[in-house]
Amino acid sequence: MKYTVIIEQGRESGYVAYAPALKGCVSQGETREEALRNIKEAMEVYLEALLEDGLPVPVEVGKDSVELEVTAK
């Protein structure tokens, strides 16, 4: 399965990563690469727990992107 992952710079340091389709699945790292590795691991554990509990695995749907061009006045 493929899921969108968002990686943002942390407020104080490092990076925070989350998967919007997997509610509450968040991780972090000192670098973007570390945050990406950590969120992948968190996602695997998250999905394994759902399967073990007999719960449905979320499917990412309705993913759209919007490109904007803004000019300053």
C-alpha positions in Angstrom: 0.0 0.0 0.0 1.0 3.6 -0.5 0.4 6.4 1.8 1.2 10.1 1.7 3.7 11.2 4.4 4.1 14.8 5.4 7.5 15.9 6.8 7.7 19.3 8.5 10.5 21.0 10.3 9.9 20.9 14.0 9.2 24.0 16.1 12.4 23.8 18.0 14.6 21.3 16.2 14.5 18.2 13.9 11.6 17.1 11.8 8.1 15.7 12.4 6.5 13.2 10.0 2.9 12.0 9.9 0.6 10.0 7.6 -2.8 11.8 7.3 -4.6 8.7 6.3 -3.4 6.9 9.5 -4.9 9.1 12.2 -2.5 9.6 15.1 0.5 8.0 13.3 3.3 10.5 13.9 7.0 10.2 14.3 10.1 12.5 14.3 13.8 12.6 13.7 16.8 14.9 13.8 17.0 14.8 10.0 14.4 14.4 7.2 15.9 11.0 6.4 15.6 9.9 10.0 12.1 11.2 10.3 11.2 9.3 7.1 12.7 6.0 8.4 10.9 6.5 11.7 7.5 7.2 10.2 7.8 4.1 8.0 8.5 2.0 11.1 5.6 3.7 12.9 3.2 3.0 10.0 4.2 -0.6 9.9 3.5 -1.0 13.6 0.2 0.9 13.3 -1.0 -1.3 10.4 0.1 -4.5 12.1 -1.9 -3.5 15.2 -5.0 -2.8 13.2 -4.7 -6.2 11.5 -4.1 -8.0 14.8 -7.2 -6.4 16.2 -9.3 -7.3 13.2 -9.9 -3.6 12.3 -10.0 -2.3 8.7 -6.9 -0.9 7.2 -7.4 2.7 6.0 -7.1 3.3 2.3 -6.0 6.7 1.1 -8.8 8.2 -1.1 -9.7 11.6 -2.4 -6.1 12.7 -2.5 -5.9 16.0 -4.5 -3.3 18.6 -4.9 -3.7 22.3 -5.7 -1.0 24.4 -7.3 -1.2 28.1 -6.7 0.8 31.1 -7.9 0.5 34.1 -5.6 1.9 37.5 -6.4 2.7 40.1 -3.9 1.1 43.5 -4.3 
